Amino acid sequence: MSDMQDAVTHLQAAAREMVAAARAVLDITDELIENPAPLLAALAGMAAAGRAAVQHERSAGADDDDEEAAPTAPRRPRVQHIRVS
């Protein structure tokens, strides 16, 4: 087989795989349209996890606020400016 024919064969195989992948996505989308309950349950779970994480951060931040209220020494700048003459 020539190099050109070999390239065409590989491109055809890749195109067939892309079509199969697109069909799989369409099948899943069709199933979710018919029965959205699994997607809604997953989204509700992620929302609950996000709310729990935010609440945890807020409660942890409340403990840190007491430390931030105490006066601290001014910080040194993180960038050193070098004068060029």
Buried (B, 14 or more C-beta within 10 A) or exposed (E): EEEEEEEEEEEEEEEEEEEEEEEEEEEEEEEEEEEEEEEEEEEEEEEEEEEEEEEEEEEEEEEEEEEEEEEEEEEEEEEEEEEEE
